[in-house]
Amino acid sequence: MSLTNQLKNQHLMWRAGFGPAVEQLDDLSKYTPKQFFKALVKASEKKPDYIDVADDYLKGLMMGIEEVGRQQKKELDADERKKVQQKNREGVRNLNMYWMHEMVGTASQLREKMAFFWHGHFACRNLNVFYQQGLLDVIRRNALGNFGTMLREVSKSAAMLNFLNNQQNRKDHPNENFAREVMELFTLGRGNYTENDVKEAARAFTGWGANLKGEYQFRRFQHDFGSKTVLGRTGNFDGGEVLDILLEEKQTAKYITQKIYKFFVNEKADTDKINWLADRFYKNEYDISKLMEDIFTSDWFYDEKNIGAQIKSPVELLVGIQRMLPMKLENEEALMLLQRVLGQLLFYPPNVAGWPGGKNWIDSSSLMMRMRIPKLINDVDEMNVKAKDDDDTMMGMKDGNMQAKGNKKPGGQQSGAAYAGMRRQQINANVDWQHYVKHYESVPRENLAETISKILLQTKSRVSMDIIKQYADQTGRENFVKTATLQIMSTPEYQLC
């Protein structure tokens, strides 16, 4: 069956971005996927701005600690430590919201989607906002650049060095955690190195650390300058030379390519295509942009078996809805609680391996929750949710209850309801329907539901359009478009991309 440009471009936008934006609806059928991809690449060429959300109190305190530390080695008292912890949590929360804003509104969709992938690949859970900002900047700047450059910068980031305990890696007492994860999760993959390789590589990374401001520091008196043997090579290696050795291994290109293929193309790996892509990735010296071009401009990427074959991650789901239905949120923290409930809170991966993805996103309760979100945004539904009590991922919110509610009418005024602290939340969303509704103005009334479903769904719905019509508001064309859209977004098929 011949697929339309519209379906192919929607497929491209969901995989190379966070779904089509409402402003792009008129263009989906006009251009070929290669033209669309070329535009995505051009829009992502500009270097991203550094995201700085740390407040002045923390910045001043960090400067003060450094100065006092040089003079007296004074430590913070209990109240100061508590306040710093609170401010860091607030900072990471603000970083989360700021980055989600970027995902929703930026034209640099390809860059932010790649950064989102690397955020899971270089998974790091750290409550220091300066460290998280630094790591995010490394990932966003290098998202479409050179993998080797990004690997080196990530490996020297304060966030990763602290998360993987390399601050405790000294010549007399080597800590193997960092070296192990660099091999297992960042480059070669499990089973492609020995325990002795880990021990020897750990010696090479001794002395790698960072200061309070998050700047890399090499502590030469803690470094083991002796001879090491890693993956069959022997020398007085330091950490940078070990990373070079790992990049020289073709297995690294294959491991990264396979992970990218599963994330951007299909969970079911195609060995022949992965080997072809990995060979080119290696020969192109780990140029990420060329690898993604090989994928997104290939004919096989647009095979039917790859379209609608992926389950949207919670972040993809939440961002995609906001791109199609632009909205202003009165209290955006509710979106963070939705991330928690659905199992993907940015900057809080479950472990160093990141989020497992795929079918792990869905169970009976999370599927029901996902299907209620579009109506929550528009106040067709209301509920309380209690998520698992984990003080780290709750950022100090000891009560995980969430009450989520939106507007009384589609496109109406915000209800203005306040929330009590972070315990009970309402999604007060003011959706701007104008551009979206206008897109359908030339569609005959009897074809509206089918036309809407073809834009919102990447796979044919098992839900009859007659049922959608039955539950949609028939009192006027505009009301029908709005309510039919929310009904279709609330189907299981909308969870796929």
MIPANU-400081 format. One record per residue (C-alpha): x, y, z. Coordinates in nm, 2 decimals. Each point is the difference from the previous one (the first is absolute). Layout:
// residues N
SEPA       px       py       pz
SEPA        X        Y        Z
...
//
This chain:
// residues 497
SEPA       px       py       pz
SEPA     0.00     0.00     0.00
SEPA     0.13     0.34    -0.09
SEPA     0.03     0.23     0.30
SEPA    -0.09     0.37    -0.02
SEPA     0.26     0.28     0.06
SEPA    -0.22     0.11     0.29
SEPA     0.03    -0.33     0.18
SEPA     0.38    -0.02    -0.08
SEPA     0.06     0.35     0.12
SEPA    -0.20    -0.06     0.32
SEPA     0.21    -0.31     0.05
SEPA     0.31     0.21    -0.05
SEPA    -0.11     0.27     0.24
SEPA    -0.09    -0.25     0.28
SEPA     0.34    -0.17    -0.03
SEPA     0.23     0.29    -0.09
SEPA    -0.19     0.23     0.23
SEPA    -0.29     0.00     0.25
SEPA    -0.28    -0.02    -0.26
SEPA    -0.14     0.25    -0.25
SEPA    -0.08     0.35     0.13
SEPA    -0.34     0.15    -0.09
SEPA     0.18     0.26    -0.22
SEPA     0.14    -0.28    -0.21
SEPA    -0.33    -0.17    -0.08
SEPA    -0.05     0.17    -0.34
SEPA     0.36    -0.10    -0.11
SEPA    -0.02    -0.38     0.09
SEPA    -0.14    -0.09    -0.34
SEPA     0.18     0.26    -0.21
SEPA     0.36    -0.11     0.04
SEPA     0.19    -0.32    -0.03
SEPA     0.16    -0.16     0.31
SEPA     0.35     0.09    -0.13
SEPA    -0.11     0.37    -0.03
SEPA    -0.15    -0.02     0.35
SEPA     0.32    -0.15     0.14
SEPA     0.22     0.26    -0.17
SEPA    -0.21     0.27     0.17
SEPA     0.04    -0.18     0.34
SEPA     0.37    -0.01    -0.04
SEPA     0.03     0.37    -0.09
SEPA    -0.22     0.10     0.30
SEPA     0.23    -0.19     0.23
SEPA     0.33     0.14    -0.12
SEPA     0.02     0.29     0.25
SEPA     0.19    -0.06     0.32
SEPA    -0.24    -0.02     0.29
SEPA     0.00     0.25     0.28
SEPA     0.13    -0.11     0.34
SEPA    -0.30    -0.06     0.23
SEPA     0.06     0.17     0.33
SEPA    -0.27    -0.04     0.26
SEPA     0.20     0.01     0.33
SEPA    -0.11     0.28     0.22
SEPA     0.22     0.28     0.13
SEPA     0.00    -0.14     0.36
SEPA     0.17    -0.32    -0.12
SEPA     0.24     0.18    -0.23
SEPA     0.10     0.23     0.29
SEPA     0.03    -0.28     0.24
SEPA     0.22    -0.20    -0.23
SEPA     0.23     0.29    -0.05
SEPA     0.01     0.06     0.38
SEPA     0.07    -0.36     0.08
SEPA     0.29     0.00    -0.24
SEPA     0.15     0.32     0.15
SEPA    -0.05    -0.11     0.36
SEPA     0.12    -0.35    -0.09
SEPA     0.33     0.14    -0.11
SEPA     0.04     0.20     0.32
SEPA    -0.15    -0.21     0.28
SEPA    -0.14    -0.33    -0.14
SEPA    -0.33     0.10     0.17
SEPA    -0.30    -0.23    -0.07
SEPA    -0.37     0.08    -0.03
SEPA    -0.21    -0.04     0.31
SEPA    -0.31    -0.22     0.00
SEPA    -0.25     0.28    -0.10
SEPA     0.22     0.12    -0.28
SEPA     0.04    -0.36    -0.13
SEPA    -0.38    -0.04     0.01
SEPA    -0.05     0.32    -0.19
SEPA     0.26    -0.09    -0.26
SEPA    -0.17    -0.33    -0.05
SEPA    -0.34     0.17    -0.04
SEPA     0.14     0.25    -0.25
SEPA     0.16    -0.27    -0.20
SEPA    -0.32    -0.19    -0.02
SEPA    -0.18     0.31    -0.12
SEPA     0.27     0.06    -0.25
SEPA    -0.02    -0.35    -0.15
SEPA    -0.38     0.04    -0.01
SEPA     0.04     0.33    -0.19
SEPA     0.25    -0.16    -0.23
SEPA    -0.25    -0.28    -0.08
SEPA    -0.28     0.25    -0.08
SEPA     0.24     0.23    -0.21
SEPA     0.11    -0.29    -0.21
SEPA    -0.35    -0.12    -0.05
SEPA    -0.08     0.35    -0.13
SEPA     0.28    -0.04    -0.25
SEPA    -0.12    -0.33    -0.11
SEPA    -0.35     0.14    -0.06
SEPA     0.08     0.33    -0.16
SEPA     0.34    -0.02    -0.17
SEPA     0.05    -0.03    -0.38
SEPA     0.31    -0.20     0.08
SEPA    -0.20    -0.32     0.05
SEPA     0.27    -0.23    -0.13
SEPA     0.26     0.13     0.24
SEPA    -0.23    -0.02     0.30
SEPA    -0.12    -0.35    -0.09
SEPA     0.36    -0.12    -0.03
SEPA     0.08     0.17     0.33
SEPA    -0.30    -0.18     0.15
SEPA     0.15    -0.33    -0.12
SEPA     0.35     0.08     0.13
SEPA    -0.17     0.10     0.33
SEPA    -0.11    -0.36     0.04
SEPA     0.33    -0.14    -0.13
SEPA     0.22     0.20     0.23
SEPA    -0.25    -0.04     0.29
SEPA     0.09     0.20     0.31
SEPA    -0.19     0.06     0.32
SEPA     0.16     0.29     0.19
SEPA    -0.16     0.26     0.23
SEPA     0.25     0.27    -0.07
SEPA    -0.16     0.24    -0.25
SEPA     0.33     0.14    -0.12
SEPA     0.12    -0.35    -0.09
SEPA    -0.32    -0.09    -0.18
SEPA     0.00     0.33    -0.19
SEPA     0.36    -0.07    -0.11
SEPA    -0.08    -0.36    -0.11
SEPA    -0.31     0.11    -0.19
SEPA     0.20     0.27    -0.18
SEPA     0.27    -0.26    -0.11
SEPA    -0.28    -0.23    -0.13
SEPA    -0.19     0.28    -0.19
SEPA     0.31     0.15    -0.15
SEPA     0.13    -0.34    -0.13
SEPA    -0.33    -0.17    -0.07
SEPA     0.05     0.01    -0.38
SEPA     0.38     0.04     0.01
SEPA     0.27    -0.26     0.07
SEPA    -0.07    -0.28     0.24
SEPA     0.37    -0.02     0.10
SEPA     0.00     0.36     0.10
SEPA    -0.32    -0.03     0.20
SEPA     0.13    -0.32     0.17
SEPA     0.32     0.19     0.11
SEPA    -0.20     0.30     0.13
SEPA    -0.26    -0.21     0.18
SEPA     0.28    -0.21     0.16
SEPA     0.15     0.32     0.14
SEPA    -0.33     0.15     0.12
SEPA    -0.04     0.05     0.37
SEPA    -0.35    -0.16    -0.02
SEPA     0.13    -0.33    -0.14
SEPA     0.32    -0.01     0.20
SEPA    -0.20     0.04     0.32
SEPA    -0.29    -0.22    -0.09
SEPA     0.24    -0.29    -0.09
SEPA     0.22     0.06     0.31
SEPA     0.32     0.09    -0.19
SEPA     0.07     0.27     0.26
SEPA     0.09    -0.30     0.22
SEPA     0.23    -0.16    -0.26
SEPA     0.35     0.03     0.13
SEPA     0.33    -0.19    -0.09
SEPA     0.01    -0.18     0.33
SEPA    -0.37    -0.09     0.00
SEPA    -0.14    -0.01    -0.35
SEPA    -0.38     0.03    -0.04
SEPA    -0.11    -0.20    -0.30
SEPA    -0.35     0.14    -0.04
SEPA     0.07     0.27    -0.25
SEPA     0.22    -0.21    -0.22
SEPA    -0.25    -0.29     0.00
SEPA    -0.29     0.22    -0.11
SEPA     0.20     0.17    -0.27
SEPA     0.06    -0.34    -0.15
SEPA    -0.33    -0.17     0.07
SEPA    -0.24     0.29    -0.07
SEPA     0.17     0.27    -0.19
SEPA     0.22    -0.18    -0.25
SEPA     0.05    -0.37    -0.04
SEPA    -0.30    -0.16     0.16
SEPA    -0.01    -0.29     0.24
SEPA     0.21    -0.31    -0.09
SEPA     0.25     0.18    -0.21
SEPA     0.27     0.06     0.26
SEPA     0.15    -0.19     0.29
SEPA     0.01     0.07     0.38
SEPA     0.37     0.06    -0.04
SEPA    -0.07     0.27    -0.26
SEPA    -0.23     0.17     0.25
SEPA     0.27    -0.02     0.28
SEPA     0.27     0.14    -0.23
SEPA    -0.23     0.27    -0.14
SEPA    -0.09     0.11     0.35
SEPA     0.36     0.06     0.07
SEPA     0.02     0.23    -0.30
SEPA    -0.29     0.21     0.12
SEPA     0.15     0.05     0.35
SEPA     0.03     0.37     0.09
SEPA    -0.28     0.11    -0.23
SEPA    -0.23     0.23     0.20
SEPA    -0.18     0.34     0.01
SEPA    -0.01     0.30     0.23
SEPA    -0.31     0.16     0.16
SEPA    -0.08     0.20    -0.31
SEPA    -0.01    -0.31    -0.21
SEPA     0.33     0.06    -0.18
SEPA     0.21    -0.31    -0.09
SEPA     0.32    -0.04     0.21
SEPA     0.28    -0.25    -0.04
SEPA     0.15    -0.09     0.34
SEPA     0.34    -0.12    -0.10
SEPA     0.10    -0.12     0.34
SEPA    -0.30    -0.24     0.00
SEPA     0.08    -0.13    -0.35
SEPA     0.16    -0.34    -0.07
SEPA     0.27     0.07    -0.26
SEPA     0.10    -0.37    -0.03
SEPA    -0.04    -0.23    -0.30
SEPA    -0.35    -0.13    -0.08
SEPA    -0.14    -0.26    -0.25
SEPA    -0.34     0.08    -0.14
SEPA    -0.16    -0.20    -0.28
SEPA     0.34    -0.15    -0.09
SEPA     0.18     0.33    -0.01
SEPA     0.27     0.09     0.25
SEPA     0.14     0.34     0.11
SEPA     0.00     0.26     0.27
SEPA    -0.35     0.10    -0.10
SEPA    -0.20     0.28     0.15
SEPA    -0.38     0.02    -0.02
SEPA    -0.01     0.18    -0.33
SEPA     0.22    -0.26    -0.17
SEPA    -0.23    -0.28     0.13
SEPA    -0.30     0.19    -0.16
SEPA     0.20     0.01    -0.33
SEPA     0.06    -0.38     0.03
SEPA    -0.38    -0.05     0.05
SEPA    -0.08     0.21    -0.30
SEPA     0.25    -0.19    -0.22
SEPA    -0.21    -0.32     0.06
SEPA    -0.25    -0.05    -0.27
SEPA    -0.23    -0.16     0.26
SEPA    -0.05     0.35     0.14
SEPA    -0.14     0.12    -0.33
SEPA    -0.22    -0.31    -0.02
SEPA    -0.13     0.04     0.36
SEPA    -0.09     0.37    -0.04
SEPA    -0.16    -0.06    -0.35
SEPA    -0.21    -0.29     0.13
SEPA    -0.13     0.21     0.29
SEPA    -0.08     0.29    -0.24
SEPA    -0.17    -0.23    -0.24
SEPA    -0.23    -0.15     0.28
SEPA    -0.08     0.35     0.12
SEPA    -0.06     0.18    -0.33
SEPA    -0.11    -0.28    -0.24
SEPA    -0.13    -0.32     0.16
SEPA     0.04    -0.20     0.33
SEPA     0.05    -0.31    -0.22
SEPA     0.36     0.03    -0.11
SEPA     0.08    -0.06    -0.37
SEPA     0.36    -0.14     0.02
SEPA     0.08     0.06    -0.37
SEPA    -0.10     0.37     0.01
SEPA     0.16     0.05     0.34
SEPA     0.33    -0.14    -0.13
SEPA    -0.01     0.22    -0.31
SEPA    -0.08     0.31     0.21
SEPA     0.27    -0.09     0.26
SEPA     0.27    -0.05    -0.27
SEPA    -0.08     0.35    -0.15
SEPA    -0.01     0.15     0.35
SEPA     0.34    -0.14     0.08
SEPA     0.15     0.11    -0.34
SEPA    -0.15     0.35     0.05
SEPA     0.19     0.02     0.33
SEPA    -0.32     0.00     0.21
SEPA    -0.17     0.29    -0.17
SEPA    -0.35    -0.02     0.15
SEPA    -0.17     0.23    -0.26
SEPA     0.12    -0.22    -0.28
SEPA    -0.14    -0.31     0.18
SEPA    -0.34     0.16     0.05
SEPA     0.00     0.11    -0.37
SEPA     0.06    -0.36    -0.10
SEPA    -0.30    -0.10     0.21
SEPA    -0.25     0.27    -0.07
SEPA     0.06     0.03    -0.38
SEPA     0.00    -0.38    -0.07
SEPA    -0.30    -0.16    -0.16
SEPA    -0.02    -0.27     0.26
SEPA    -0.06     0.24     0.28
SEPA    -0.34     0.07    -0.15
SEPA    -0.10    -0.37    -0.03
SEPA    -0.34    -0.07     0.14
SEPA     0.14    -0.23     0.26
SEPA     0.19     0.30     0.16
SEPA    -0.30     0.24     0.00
SEPA    -0.20     0.00     0.32
SEPA     0.23    -0.27     0.14
SEPA     0.13     0.19     0.30
SEPA    -0.16     0.08     0.33
SEPA     0.03     0.37     0.08
SEPA     0.21     0.06     0.31
SEPA    -0.18     0.21     0.27
SEPA     0.20     0.31    -0.11
SEPA    -0.07    -0.05    -0.37
SEPA    -0.37    -0.04     0.08
SEPA    -0.02     0.32     0.22
SEPA     0.21     0.21    -0.24
SEPA    -0.18    -0.13    -0.31
SEPA    -0.34     0.10     0.13
SEPA     0.12     0.35     0.08
SEPA     0.15     0.04    -0.35
SEPA    -0.33    -0.09    -0.16
SEPA    -0.21     0.19     0.24
SEPA     0.19     0.31     0.12
SEPA    -0.09     0.09     0.35
SEPA     0.09     0.21     0.30
SEPA     0.03    -0.18     0.33
SEPA    -0.07     0.18     0.32
SEPA     0.20    -0.24     0.21
SEPA     0.25    -0.20    -0.21
SEPA     0.11    -0.21     0.30
SEPA    -0.30    -0.22    -0.07
SEPA     0.17    -0.11    -0.32
SEPA     0.29    -0.11     0.22
SEPA    -0.22    -0.21     0.22
SEPA    -0.15    -0.15    -0.32
SEPA     0.36    -0.09    -0.10
SEPA     0.04    -0.17     0.33
SEPA    -0.32    -0.19    -0.01
SEPA     0.06    -0.12    -0.36
SEPA     0.36    -0.11     0.09
SEPA     0.23     0.26    -0.17
SEPA     0.11     0.30     0.20
SEPA     0.28     0.19    -0.19
SEPA     0.33     0.01     0.20
SEPA    -0.12    -0.29     0.22
SEPA     0.07    -0.32    -0.19
SEPA    -0.07    -0.32     0.20
SEPA     0.37    -0.10    -0.02
SEPA     0.31     0.05    -0.21
SEPA    -0.14    -0.21    -0.28
SEPA    -0.28     0.26    -0.05
SEPA    -0.36    -0.08    -0.09
SEPA    -0.06    -0.34    -0.15
SEPA    -0.27     0.13    -0.24
SEPA    -0.21    -0.20    -0.24
SEPA    -0.28    -0.21     0.16
SEPA     0.14     0.09     0.35
SEPA    -0.19     0.33    -0.04
SEPA    -0.33    -0.17     0.01
SEPA    -0.19    -0.18     0.27
SEPA    -0.37    -0.01     0.08
SEPA     0.01     0.31     0.22
SEPA     0.24     0.21    -0.20
SEPA    -0.20    -0.07    -0.32
SEPA    -0.32     0.12     0.16
SEPA     0.19     0.31     0.13
SEPA     0.14     0.08    -0.34
SEPA    -0.34    -0.02    -0.16
SEPA    -0.15     0.24     0.25
SEPA     0.26     0.28    -0.05
SEPA    -0.16     0.17    -0.30
SEPA    -0.33     0.03     0.19
SEPA     0.19     0.11     0.32
SEPA     0.14     0.29    -0.20
SEPA    -0.34     0.11    -0.10
SEPA    -0.18    -0.08     0.33
SEPA    -0.22    -0.28    -0.13
SEPA     0.15    -0.21     0.27
SEPA     0.13     0.05     0.35
SEPA     0.19    -0.23     0.24
SEPA     0.25    -0.05     0.28
SEPA     0.31    -0.20    -0.06
SEPA     0.25    -0.14     0.25
SEPA     0.34    -0.08    -0.15
SEPA     0.27    -0.22     0.17
SEPA     0.16     0.18     0.29
SEPA     0.36     0.07    -0.09
SEPA     0.13     0.32     0.15
SEPA     0.27     0.04    -0.26
SEPA    -0.24     0.00    -0.30
SEPA    -0.26     0.19     0.20
SEPA     0.26     0.28     0.05
SEPA    -0.10     0.04     0.37
SEPA    -0.37    -0.04    -0.06
SEPA    -0.09    -0.25     0.27
SEPA    -0.36    -0.03    -0.10
SEPA    -0.03    -0.13    -0.36
SEPA    -0.37     0.07    -0.04
SEPA    -0.09     0.18    -0.32
SEPA    -0.34     0.14    -0.09
SEPA     0.00     0.08    -0.36
SEPA    -0.26     0.21    -0.17
SEPA    -0.02     0.24    -0.30
SEPA    -0.25     0.24    -0.16
SEPA    -0.38    -0.02     0.02
SEPA    -0.03     0.07    -0.37
SEPA     0.22    -0.08    -0.30
SEPA     0.20     0.32    -0.06
SEPA    -0.16     0.17     0.29
SEPA     0.16     0.22     0.27
SEPA     0.22    -0.15     0.27
SEPA    -0.19    -0.09     0.31
SEPA     0.26     0.17     0.22
SEPA    -0.02    -0.27     0.26
SEPA     0.30     0.01     0.23
SEPA     0.19    -0.30     0.12
SEPA     0.12    -0.07     0.35
SEPA     0.38    -0.02    -0.01
SEPA     0.10    -0.29    -0.22
SEPA    -0.24    -0.25     0.16
SEPA    -0.32     0.05    -0.19
SEPA     0.04     0.11    -0.36
SEPA    -0.24     0.11    -0.27
SEPA     0.09     0.02    -0.37
SEPA    -0.15     0.34    -0.09
SEPA     0.05     0.01    -0.37
SEPA    -0.11     0.27    -0.24
SEPA     0.01    -0.17    -0.34
SEPA     0.03     0.22    -0.30
SEPA    -0.22    -0.19    -0.25
SEPA    -0.01     0.27    -0.28
SEPA     0.27    -0.13    -0.23
SEPA    -0.09    -0.36     0.05
SEPA    -0.38     0.05    -0.07
SEPA     0.08     0.22    -0.30
SEPA     0.20    -0.29    -0.16
SEPA    -0.33    -0.20    -0.04
SEPA    -0.22     0.28    -0.13
SEPA    -0.01    -0.14    -0.36
SEPA    -0.07    -0.36     0.11
SEPA    -0.36    -0.12    -0.05
SEPA    -0.17    -0.06     0.33
SEPA    -0.05    -0.37    -0.07
SEPA     0.37    -0.04    -0.06
SEPA     0.12     0.19     0.31
SEPA     0.06    -0.29     0.24
SEPA     0.19    -0.21    -0.26
SEPA     0.21     0.30    -0.10
SEPA     0.09     0.08     0.36
SEPA     0.09    -0.36     0.08
SEPA     0.24    -0.01    -0.30
SEPA     0.19     0.29     0.14
SEPA     0.00    -0.11     0.36
SEPA     0.06    -0.38    -0.05
SEPA     0.29    -0.18    -0.16
SEPA    -0.19    -0.32    -0.01
SEPA    -0.36    -0.09    -0.09
SEPA    -0.23     0.03     0.30
SEPA    -0.19    -0.30     0.12
SEPA    -0.25     0.25     0.14
SEPA    -0.28     0.06    -0.25
SEPA    -0.04     0.36    -0.11
SEPA    -0.37    -0.04     0.06
SEPA     0.08    -0.04     0.37
SEPA     0.22     0.31    -0.01
SEPA    -0.28     0.19    -0.16
SEPA    -0.24    -0.13     0.26
SEPA     0.20     0.14     0.29
SEPA     0.10     0.32    -0.17
SEPA    -0.19     0.33     0.04
SEPA    -0.22     0.03    -0.30
SEPA    -0.14     0.35     0.09
SEPA     0.23     0.17    -0.25
SEPA     0.29    -0.06    -0.24
SEPA     0.26     0.16     0.23
SEPA    -0.12    -0.19     0.31
SEPA     0.00    -0.32    -0.20
SEPA     0.37     0.05    -0.12
SEPA     0.11     0.07     0.36
SEPA    -0.18    -0.29     0.17
SEPA     0.07    -0.25    -0.28
SEPA     0.37     0.09     0.03
SEPA     0.00    -0.07     0.38
SEPA    -0.19    -0.33    -0.05
SEPA     0.25    -0.12    -0.26
SEPA     0.30     0.11     0.21
SEPA    -0.16    -0.21     0.28
SEPA     0.02    -0.33    -0.20
SEPA     0.27    -0.27     0.04
SEPA     0.11     0.07    -0.35
SEPA     0.11     0.35     0.08
SEPA     0.26    -0.15     0.23
SEPA     0.19    -0.13    -0.30
SEPA     0.22     0.19    -0.24
//
